[in-house]
Amino acid sequence: MTDAGTGVTGRAALADGGTDTRQVPQLPEATERLAVDFAGDGSGVDEMSWGMLEIWRAMQSQRSALPLGGRSPLPAGTTVAGVVAELRYLMSRFPSMRTRLRFGSDGPPRQELFASGTIGLEIYDAADASDPDEVAAAVEETYRGTDFDYAAEWPLRMAVVRRDGRPTHLVAVMNHLVTDALGGEIMQREVKARRTAPVTGMQQLEQARWQRSPAGQRQNERALRYWEGVLRAVPDRQLPGPTDLRSPRHWHAELRSPALTAALPVIAARTGAELATVRLALFAVALHRTTGIGSVAVRPVVNNRFRPALADVVCMVAQSGVCLLDVEGADVDQAVERAMRSTLSAYKHAYFHPERLADLVARVSRERGTDVTVGCFFNDRSLPVPDAPLPAPDELARTLRTALADTEFRWTLRQDTPTERLFVTIDDTPDGPRYEFRVDTHFISPAGTEALARAMETVAVEAALARTDA
């Protein structure tokens, strides 16, 4: 399970950002809806944890549940009874699955954990002329596109698609309050192993209590002091905008670059940095190269699982930190070195009360007389890869030259539904890493976005070929 993605809205996206008229198959009536009872440890009501509150603010501003999950084929021999058992396990084991929101007259909603309940599992039968995967796609799209009732509905929607009585596909979609990307991976491992030992780590209710404690308040104060230092140093112009006030305003694109993938390990080996740090440095250099902005303010998404109490929890603990990368006049190796130093501080201080941060941003903006909102996000969700022997310089040059011919940049969606000003997400796919760019075109134009994406590739290739004998 990954972080929120944008599903199609009933029509297929075109490379130029338009849409065509191919429709997602119409959703048939569910054949039946099974009631699945569950029970787990813990119950209670408290304020939302910091991770929950940060994603809730994003969900509200983007008017979306930012859904996780999707559809997948089921192994031969899967039974409906087996899926029922898996659903019961999910709901019983993970407190975040049994959590709803309680709304009051003012302030953000509170979380409410239930010790038991009942959830529905829908069954859809594909007709003789229907492709089960198309039916599953229609179910997934319906689940993604239908608003969640956060107070009265469990945060998970699950269905089985059958053909001739045999389960062929599973559809599972949940709202983003349940967990972040790494929590989803932990969940998948535990479901596969069917672990029965009690869950470990600080769960959401306990997090809320700790965050009010003296230790939690000290963490928040340290984080906000660090943030204030960065906010007072960010440049007045953080992105190229304003651009023309076009509509639809919010555009999505993706870059697939085998050359960038091939160049990264060479730079990482030379600098001794992790691939994630190299990608962040390349992004900063590319943004500088395409905009002239020398100090790049960026919010890397931090999973916070390096904190011992949060290492194995399945809930929302990821938050976006902040760092300021001065890359003007720096080559890539120098930028990587600066990124290594800056991200350490960013990660350390990426655990804070989001509403207190909003207050801080407003105050510093008033005092500086300019908007200091850092609207540039970088979410690297790719997994580490094992070290491998590096190619010889001449082989590397041939590989990169060939790979450049396979670069693909395309626009996938245009919409008026809000997104952040610039949000870059990196995901692993069977076809290699995918770089997704979600942009507010009032801050960075479509042409500027494509230039930024292609500059990341160019900078990486140039850096990989430089000093190859070093």
N, C-alpha and C positions, 0 to 999 in steps of 0.2 A: 504494500500500500504506500502511495506517495502522498505528497502534499497536494493541496487543491490544484486541480487542472480545470481547463475550460472545456466542457463537453460541447458538441455541436448542438445547435438549437433547432434541429429539424431540417436543416439544409447544410450542404457540404461547402466548406470554405474553399475559395480559389486562391491561387498563388498571388493574384494582384490585390487581395484583400476583399474582393467582392464575394457574392454567394451565388450558387446555382440553385436549381429547383428540385434536385433529387431529395426525396422525402425519406426520413427515417420510417420504417414500416410501422403501420398503425398498431397500437398495442391491443391485443385481444383481451377479452374478459378473463380474469383469473379463474382457473378451474375450481380451485378451493383455497381456503386460507386456514392453515393449521394453527392452533393456539399452543404456544410453547411456554410452559412454566419454568421459572428459574428462581434461584435463591443464592445469595452470597453474603460475605462478611461485610459488616459495617452499615451504618445509616446515619443520617443527620443533615443539618442545614448550616451553611456558612457562606461567607462572601466567596467570590470566585478567586481562584489562585491567580498569580500574576500572569502565568502562561495562558490560562483561560481568558483572562480579561484582555490580554493583548490581541488574541485571535478574535474575540468577540467584537472588539472595536473595528478590526479589519472587516469582519463579516457585516457589520452594520454599515460601514462606509461604502463597501462594495455591493451591498444589497444581495448577498449570496451566502449560502451555508458553506461555501468553499469546499464542496464535498470531496471525500476521499473514497477510494475503492473503484469498483467497476465490475466487469463481467469476465468470466474465465470458463474454459471447457472443463468438464468433470471427467475424472478417470473412469474407464470402463469398470462396471461393477458397483459404482456409487449408488446408494439407495437413498430414498427420501428420509428414511429413518436415520441414516448416517448423518445427513445434513441437519436434521432436527437435533441430534446429539451435539453436533458442532455448534449450532446456534445456542443451545442451552449452556454449553461450556463457556462460550464467549461472554454471555450475559452474566453467568454466575461468577466467573473468575475475575473479570476486570471491572473495578468500581466505576471507571469512566463510562462504561456501557450502561450502567444503571443510574446514571446521573441526568437529571433534568434541571431546568431553570425555574426559579420562583421569582416572579416580577412584583415589585412594589410600586408605590406611588412616585418615588424619586430615586435617583441613583441607579447604578447598574444592577442587573438582576443578581440573585444569589444562587448558588448551586445547592441541589438537593439530591442526596444519595439515598436510594431505596434498597432495602435488604432483600426484597423479592418482588415478583411481578409476573406478567404474562406478555409475550410478544408474538406477533403474527409472522408466519412463514407462508408466502404466497407461492402457489403452484400454477404455472402456465403450460398449457399443452400446445405444441406447434402443430398446426394442421398439416395434412398430407403434402400440400403444395408449398408449405412455408419452410424457410431455412431456419433451424433453431437458433443459429447465431444472430440472425436478423431479429428474431423475436427477443432474444436476450438484449440486443442493442436497444430495442424499443423500450424494454423494461428499464434498462439502465438510464436511458434518456429521461423517462418519466420520473424515476427516482431522483435524478439530479435536478430536474427542472421544477419539481413540486416543492413549494416552501415547506420547511419543517415547522411543526408546532413544538417549540422548545419546552413549553411547560407541560404539554399533555402527551407528547409522543416520545418514544425511546429514540435515541440518536442513531440507531441502525435500522436500515431497511434491507431485507433479504428475500430472495426468490429463487426458485428452481424452475428451469425450463426442461420439459420432457418431450421426447418424440417416441410415439408408440409405447408409452408407459415407462420408458427408460430415461432417467435424468441425464441430460447432455450438457447443461450449463448452469453455473451459479452466478447470481448477481448479488453483490453486497455493496451498498453505498451508505456512508455515515457522514454526519456533519463534522466539521473540523474541531468542534469542542472536545471530541473524544480523545484525539491524540495528534501528535506530529509525525513526521516521516519516520524518524528512528523508533519512536514508540510503536508505529505500525510494523516495523521489521521485528521488534521484540515480540509483539503479539503473534505474528505469523510463526515465529520459532516455537513459542509456547503452545500454540494450537497444534502444530505438527507433532510435537513431543507429548502432548496431552499431560503437561506437568500438573501434579496434584499438590505439591508442597505449597504452603501459603505464599501469596505474592510478597515480594520484597520491595523495600524502598518506601519513600514518603508519598503516600497517595494524596489526592487532591484536597480532601478535607484537612488532612494533617498539614499540608503545605500552607493552607490558609491560616491555620493557627500559628504555624512557625513564622509566617511573614508578619504577623502582628507582634511577635515576641521581640524582646530587646535585640536578640541576635539578628532577626530578620530586618528590623529597623536599621541596624548598623549597616547591613548589606545594602539596603536601599539608599541610605545616605552616602555611602562610599560610591555607589554607582552613579548617583546624580551629581556628585562633585566632579567625577570624571567627565560625565556628559556635559556639564557646564563649561569645563575647560575646552572641550571640542567645539561646542556651539559658539563660544566667543572667538574661535579661531577660523571657523569655516568661512570661505569667501562669500561675498555678496551674491556672486553669480555661480551657482552650483551646477546648472544645466544650461544648454544653449538657449532655451526659450526666452521670451515668449515667441511662438511661431504663429502662423495664421490660425485663426480660430475656426478650424474645420469641424465638420460633423459628418459621420460619427467621429467622436473625439478620441476614443481609446482603441488602439490597434495592438494586435498580437502578431509576432513573427517567430520563425525558428530558423536556426542555422545548424547545418550538419557539415562538419569539416573534418574529413580524414586527415588532412594536413595538420590541423591544429592538434588532433589526437596524437599524431606521430611525433610532433615537435615537443610536446609537454614533457615526456620522460627525459629527453636530452637536457632540457633546461633544469628540471628537478635534480637530475644527477649532478650537474655542474654546480648548482647552488646549494645542494643539500637540503632543499625545501620540500615539503609535501606538495602533491599536485594541486590541492585546493588553494594553497598559498600562491603557487605560480599562476593559477587561473585568475585569482584576484588581482595580482600585480599586472598581468597582461590586460585585464579589463581597465585598470587605472591608466596604464600607459596609452591604451587605445583611446580612452575618453579624452585624455590630454591631447593626443595627436589630432583628433578630429574636432576638438572644440577650443583648444588653447588654454583650457583651465588647468592650472599647475598643481593646485592642491585639491585632490579629489576626495570629497566626503562621501562615504559609502556605509551602508548598514548591512553588514554580513549577518545572515541568519545563523544563530548559535544554538546547537541542540541542548546545551547545558547538561548533558549526560556525564561530563567529567566531574560533576559534583557528586560525591559518593552516595548521598541520600536519594539521588535521582537517577542513578545509573541504569536501573532495570524497570523503571515505571512505565506503564502504558497510559499516558495522559499527555496533556498539552503543557510542556515545560520549555519548548523552544521559544526564544525571543530574539529580536533583532538588535544587535549591538551597534556600535558606531566607531569608525576610525577615520582619520584624516591622513591620506597618503600624498606626500609631497613628491611628485614624480617629474617635475619640470627639470629638464637637463639631465635626468637620470637615464642610464641604459637599463635594459631589462634585469640584468643581474642585480644592479643597485636597487631597482624597484622591488625585486623579490626580497632582498635583505630588509628593506624598510617595511614591507608588508609583514614579514615575520615578526618584527618588533611591534608593529601597530596592532596586529590581530591578537597578540597575547593580552594586551590591555583591553581590547574590545571584548574578547571572550570572557575575561574576568569580570567585566562590568555589564554583562548582558543579562542580568537578573535583577529586576527592579519593578516598581509599581508603575504601570503604564499611565495611569491618570496623573500621578505626581510628575512624570516626565512631560506630559502634555502641558501641565502648569508651568514647568520650567521653560519649555520651548516658547510659550507665550510671553513669559516675563523677559527672557533674553531678547526676543524679537522686539519687544517694546523698547528695551534699553538700547539696543543697537540701531533701532529705526529701520530694520529690514527683516524680512521673513527668514529665520534661520532653520526652518524645517528641512531636515535631511530626507529627501524623497527618493533617494537612489538606493535600491536594495539588491543584494547579491546572495542568492540561495543555492549553494553548491550541494546537491543531494547525491552526487556520484559517489560510488564506493571506491576505497583504495584498491589499487591493483598491485599484484606482486612485481617485485623488481625483475627485470629481464635484461639480458645482454644488449648493449646499445650497438647499433649498426656502425660500420666504419664510415668516415666522412663522405666518401664517394657514393656509398650505398645509401646513406641518409639523403644526400642531394637528389639522387634518382627517385627515391621513395617520395620525397616531398614534392618534387616536380610532377610526378604522376598523380599524387593525391590531390593536388590543387585543381586538377581537371574535374574532380568529383564533388567539389564544394557546391552546396545547395543552400540558398537563402530564399525563403518564401514567406509571404504574408498569409496568415491563416484565419484571421478574424478581425472585423471592425465592429465596434459596438459603442453605445452611449453609456452602458453600465460602467461605473467608475472603476479605475484601478489606481495603483500608485503612479507616481510621476515616471519612474523607470524601475522595472523589476526584472532582473535577469535570473533565470532558474536553469540549472544544469541537471539533467537526468540521464541515467544510463538507460539505453534501449537495446534490443537485439541488433539493431543496425549501427550501434555506436552512440557516443554521447550526443544529446540533443540540447542545444542552447536556445532557450525560449526568452524572447524579449517582449515584455508587456509595457507599453508606453502610453503616456498622456501626450498626445501630439501638440498640446498647447505649451509643453515644456521641451520636447525634442521631436523634431519632424520625422516623418517616415524616411526621408532621404538621409537625415542624420542618423537614424537608427540603423539603417543598412550600412552606412559608412562605418559606424561604431563596430558592428558585428564583423564586417570584413577586415577592419583594422586589427581586431583581436587575432585573426588568422595571420595577417601579414606580419604583425609584430612577433608572433610566436615563431613563424618560419624563419624570419631574419635572425632572431635570437638563437634558434637551434643551429643555424648554419654558421654563426659567429664563433670564433675561437674553438672550433671543434677539436683542436689538438690540445686544448687546455686540460 
